[in-house]
C-alpha cells in the first residue's frame, strides 16, 4: 500500500462532516488557522503529529482512530486503482 497525503485530508473531512461542523469551527477547536485546515483537507499541506493530535482531539476521537480512517482510505484507494487498471486492461 502506497501512502497518499491526500488521504489525511479526506479522513479529517469525513470525521468533520460526521459531526456536522464547519472548517472554521473545527480549526477553532483545534487551535489552528482555518486556511491551514483547508490546505490539509485539500491535500496541499501535510500536518505534523501535533496537528493531527489537535485535530483528532477537536473531533472527539483518538489520533489512532483518525489514522485508522486514513488507512481505510488508502486500502480502498489501492483496491479502486487495481480494479480500474484491470478494467482498463480488459477493454484494451
C-alpha positions as CSV (number, residue, x, y, z in Angstrom):
1,X,0.0,0.0,0.0
2,X,1.4,3.4,-1.0
3,X,0.9,6.5,1.1
4,X,-1.1,9.3,-0.4
5,X,-1.0,12.5,1.7
6,X,-4.5,13.5,0.4
7,X,-5.9,10.6,2.5
8,X,-5.1,12.6,5.6
9,X,-7.3,15.5,4.5
10,X,-10.1,13.1,3.3
11,X,-10.1,11.4,6.7
12,X,-10.4,14.7,8.6
13,X,-13.2,15.9,6.3
14,X,-15.1,12.6,6.8
15,X,-15.0,13.0,10.6
16,X,-15.7,16.7,10.5
17,X,-18.8,16.2,8.3
18,X,-20.0,13.4,10.6
19,X,-20.0,15.9,13.4
20,X,-21.7,18.5,11.1
21,X,-19.2,21.2,11.9
22,X,-17.5,23.7,9.6
23,X,-13.8,24.1,8.9
24,X,-14.0,27.3,10.9
25,X,-15.4,25.6,14.0
26,X,-13.0,22.7,13.8
27,X,-10.0,24.9,13.3
28,X,-11.0,27.0,16.3
29,X,-11.5,23.9,18.4
30,X,-8.1,22.5,17.3
31,X,-6.3,25.9,17.8
32,X,-5.1,26.1,14.2
33,X,-5.8,28.5,11.4
34,X,-8.8,27.9,9.1
35,X,-6.7,28.2,6.0
36,X,-4.2,25.7,7.4
37,X,-7.1,23.2,7.9
38,X,-8.4,23.9,4.4
39,X,-4.9,23.2,3.0
40,X,-4.7,20.0,4.9
41,X,-8.2,18.8,3.9
42,X,-7.4,19.7,0.2
43,X,-4.1,17.7,0.4
44,X,-2.0,20.8,-0.1
45,X,-0.3,20.7,3.3
46,X,0.8,17.7,5.3
47,X,0.1,18.1,9.1
48,X,2.7,17.1,11.7
49,X,1.8,14.7,14.5
50,X,1.0,17.6,16.9
51,X,-1.5,19.0,14.4
52,X,-3.1,15.6,13.8
53,X,-3.4,15.2,17.6
54,X,-5.0,18.6,18.0
55,X,-7.5,17.9,15.1
56,X,-8.3,14.4,16.5
57,X,-9.0,15.9,19.9
58,X,-11.2,18.6,18.4
59,X,-13.1,15.8,16.6
60,X,-13.5,14.0,20.0
61,X,-11.6,10.9,18.6
62,X,-8.3,9.3,19.4
63,X,-5.5,10.1,17.0
64,X,-5.4,6.3,16.3
65,X,-9.0,6.4,15.1
66,X,-8.0,9.2,12.6
67,X,-5.1,7.1,11.5
68,X,-7.3,4.1,11.1
69,X,-9.6,6.1,8.8
70,X,-6.6,7.2,6.8
71,X,-5.6,3.5,6.4
72,X,-9.0,2.6,5.3
73,X,-9.0,5.3,2.6
74,X,-5.6,4.1,1.4
75,X,-6.7,0.5,1.3
76,X,-9.9,1.4,-0.6
77,X,-7.9,3.6,-3.0
78,X,-5.5,0.8,-3.7
79,X,-8.4,-1.6,-4.4
80,X,-10.1,1.0,-6.6
81,X,-6.8,1.6,-8.5
82,X,-6.3,-2.1,-9.0
83,X,-9.9,-2.6,-10.2
84,X,-9.7,0.3,-12.6
85,X,-6.4,-1.0,-14.0
86,X,-7.9,-4.4,-14.5
87,X,-10.9,-2.9,-16.2
88,X,-8.7,-0.9,-18.5
89,X,-6.6,-3.9,-19.4
90,X,-9.8,-5.9,-20.3
91,X,-11.0,-3.1,-22.6
92,X,-7.7,-2.8,-24.5
